[in-house]
Amino acid sequence: MTAHPRMSLNQATIRHADFATALRVTRQAGIPAIGAWREPVGAVGLPAAAAMLADSGLRMSSLCRGGFFTGPDTAAALDENRRAIEETAALAAAGAAGSAPVLVLVAGGLPEGDRDLAGARNRARDAVGALAEDAAAAGVVLAIEPMHPMYAADRGVISTLAQALDIAEQFPAGRVGVVVDTFHVWWDPCLGEQIRRAGLTGRIASYQVGDWITPLPPDALLARGLPGDGHVDLASVSELVEKAGYHGDVEVEIFNEDLWRADPVRVARRAAETFDGAAGVPG
Amino acid sequence: MTAHPRMSLNQATIRHADFATALRVTRQAGIPAIGAWREPVGAVGLPAAAAMLADSGLRMSSLCRGGFFTGPDTAAALDENRRAIEETAALAAAGAAGSAPVLVLVAGGLPEGDRDLAGARNRARDAVGALAEDAAAAGVVLAIEPMHPMYAADRGVISTLAQALDIAEQFPAGRVGVVVDTFHVWWDPCLGEQIRRAGLTGRIASYQVGDWITPLPPDALLARGLPGDGHVDLASVSELVEKAGYHGDVEVEIFNEDLWRADPVRVARRAAETFDGAAGVPG
């Protein structure tokens, strides 16, 4: 089997697979790249994970995820993110040519009992600033991921691409960028304008495709569908991202209970098929 | 009992009460105004509903709801909205002094199988244009309600206050305005700026307070909490709205299964208490 030459399978799509399994099923589906997660990497240890990634012949398109900056212990969060930066550098170096030293950052939500959304957003910005030099020293790009506004309270206070870019542009291009995840940003009336803006300043560090399905499942965290299963005009967004100059790997990252319960071999294959059919990514 | 002098109980908060019951429990809780819904009004018929409202001594703060413009049958949607405009005028005339002839508009979602979000948004704008003169002739204000982006696919394609204002400002102030509902817009990084903008052009036609609770309940449509029960800094938003020159009634509109199951007398009382305690509305 061969999948699309720019496709990457984000490990969250096959969440319960360990790192070895994730690498294997990705290769078996003919997918040339993987979006790695820190937890399965940590479970085997970084040196072993790097060796396994090198053996797989796969590219790494990003490491998920750093961030969670908004809680009470900023120092601990920064330390954790510095470890994630080192992991990103090591894995990108171990992956096949074209691997991307990109660390995805999720801002974090409002602390318990805290209603100061603007304050939490400022803490997220300050944390990115505190990490920018560490990332630069390691050759890593910090990629700020705006999350759907329905996660603003409990997961990610950065809600729009414009907001993420407002932060990223305070730092050199190539050091701090943004993630465009269709699931999170598809609804945004300013999407086209902000993707163009991101392109002009070279800020698109990662592009992820996922669809918005209705009705929203009982656990809204798991509301994502495979490309083509929902309401998002993925081809139009992919065209915007392409025109904005992003030509890297494109991840399929789907949080979905049904997919997590299924055989990862089949999920990887199905992700590759739907990517071909509906993601609208040029070859 | 007396509630806050500017409080209005939106009927959706006591959804299963018929119109007579809704008027009675609102009065019993000392709440001076009601946000009416078309379905319970229709169940008794407009003339009877107007007479009941007049007898109650309550103000009407708005009628919910018109809109749903994005489906295949635009002509039918417009006809339905013209009826809603007439109902709004009749009820506002019957309500106590200070009643507001405001018809709340929800845009509607994407039709089945349709991924053209921009197209649906344009249809919503065109429909408002088609109704603006009817509204003017009836002395009714059309109030466009931006809905939380999590409803963009299946309920309301107008997702931000900026978008709603972009439409409203194409028409005379006092004829087309917007609804500021904290539940829908609290997350918006541009909220302060857009409320100020709405104030400058006199566009705030309705202000509704509802809180954002976590975890998001299984049915995301029912994810709203009473003032103070969630993550929204209602006092700050109320201050912005006040400074923007809106001094009308403030509705408590909560879609919540637990509230709907409870005794409406107690719900009205509890809504009045939480409004006093957490809504931050000046007297």
Interface residues (C-beta under 8 A of the other chain):
Chain A: L110 R115 D116 L117 R121 H148 P149 M150 A152 A153 D154 S159 T160 A162 Q163 W186 W187 D188 P189 W212 T214 P215 L216 P218 D219 A220 G230 H231 V232 D233
Chain B: L110 R115 D116 L117 R121 H148 P149 M150 A152 A153 D154 S159 T160 A162 Q163 W186 W187 D188 P189 W212 T214 P215 L216 P218 D219 A220 G230 H231 V232 D233
